[in-house]
Amino acid sequence: KKSQFDAPVVDILWLGKDREVVMLFTERGTLHRSSDQAGSFEETKLHSDQRQVHVVRLLMSPNSSFIALAVGNRLETFATDDAGLSWHEIHHPNAIRLSFMFHPNRPEWALLS
């Protein structure tokens, strides 16, 4: 089955148990999720201050394939701990420029600077 997106794909993450969930984003900043090993995709919309977020980066925790981060073009930061099924915004001071590092032993911890 062939999937079509609004623009070329920038990055892809394989998440979840046995890495069966696919998260990707396109050059237009659109986030997509597939729960059937890329058989079909649904758009995932993230909102910050009632504005849709333009995704520019995806990161997966090296300690858990269920934990990932999505970063928007205005440094909005969202996290998921269920392989992209749900997302919550991480609020941080404006001085943060998003040097980001997951904790090496605790998948739910990270360092932002």
C-alpha positions in Angstrom: 0.0 0.0 0.0 1.3 3.4 -0.9 0.9 6.4 1.4 0.9 10.0 0.3 2.0 12.9 2.3 1.7 16.7 2.0 5.5 17.0 1.3 8.7 14.9 1.3 9.4 13.0 4.5 12.2 14.5 6.7 12.5 11.9 9.5 11.1 8.6 10.6 11.0 6.9 14.0 10.0 3.3 14.7 8.3 3.2 18.1 6.5 0.9 20.5 6.7 -2.8 21.3 8.6 -4.5 18.5 8.9 -1.1 16.8 5.5 -1.5 15.0 4.5 2.1 15.3 5.9 4.6 12.7 6.1 8.3 13.4 7.3 10.7 10.7 7.2 14.3 9.8 7.3 16.1 6.5 9.0 19.3 5.2 5.8 21.1 5.9 6.1 20.1 9.6 3.2 17.7 9.5 3.4 14.8 11.9 2.0 11.4 10.9 1.5 8.1 12.8 1.0 4.6 11.7 0.1 1.8 14.1 0.3 -1.0 11.5 3.9 -0.9 10.4 3.4 1.9 7.9 0.4 0.3 6.2 -1.7 3.4 6.7 -1.0 6.8 8.4 -3.1 9.3 10.3 -2.1 13.0 10.8 -1.2 13.9 14.4 -1.9 17.5 15.2 0.0 19.2 18.0 -1.2 22.6 19.3 0.5 25.2 21.4 -1.4 28.4 22.4 -4.2 27.3 20.0 -1.8 27.3 17.1 -0.9 24.1 15.2 2.8 23.3 15.7 5.1 22.9 12.7 7.3 20.0 13.6 11.0 20.3 12.8 12.6 17.5 14.9 11.7 14.1 16.3 13.8 12.3 19.0 13.3 8.9 20.6 14.6 8.0 24.0 17.5 5.5 23.8 16.0 3.7 26.8 12.4 3.3 25.8 10.9 2.9 22.3 7.6 4.3 23.8 9.1 7.7 24.7 9.7 10.4 22.0 9.9 14.2 21.7 8.6 16.4 18.9 10.0 20.0 18.6 8.3 22.8 16.7 9.8 25.6 14.7 9.2 28.0 17.6 10.8 25.6 20.1 7.5 24.2 21.3 8.3 20.8 22.8 5.9 17.8 23.1 6.5 14.4 24.6 4.8 11.0 24.3 5.2 8.0 26.5 2.9 5.7 24.6 4.5 5.6 21.2 2.8 8.7 19.8 -0.8 7.8 20.8 -1.0 10.9 23.0 1.2 14.0 23.4 1.7 16.6 26.1 3.4 19.9 25.9 6.5 20.6 27.9 6.6 24.2 29.0 10.1 25.6 29.5 11.6 29.1 30.0 12.2 31.2 26.8 16.0 31.1 27.5 16.0 27.4 26.7 17.5 26.8 23.2 16.9 23.1 23.2 20.1 21.4 23.7 18.5 18.1 24.7 19.7 14.9 26.2 17.8 11.9 27.5 19.0 10.5 30.8 21.2 7.4 30.1 19.4 5.2 32.7 16.0 6.7 33.3 13.9 6.9 30.2 11.4 9.4 31.6 14.2 12.0 32.5 15.9 14.5 30.2 18.1 17.5 30.4 17.1 20.7 28.5 19.5 23.7 28.2 
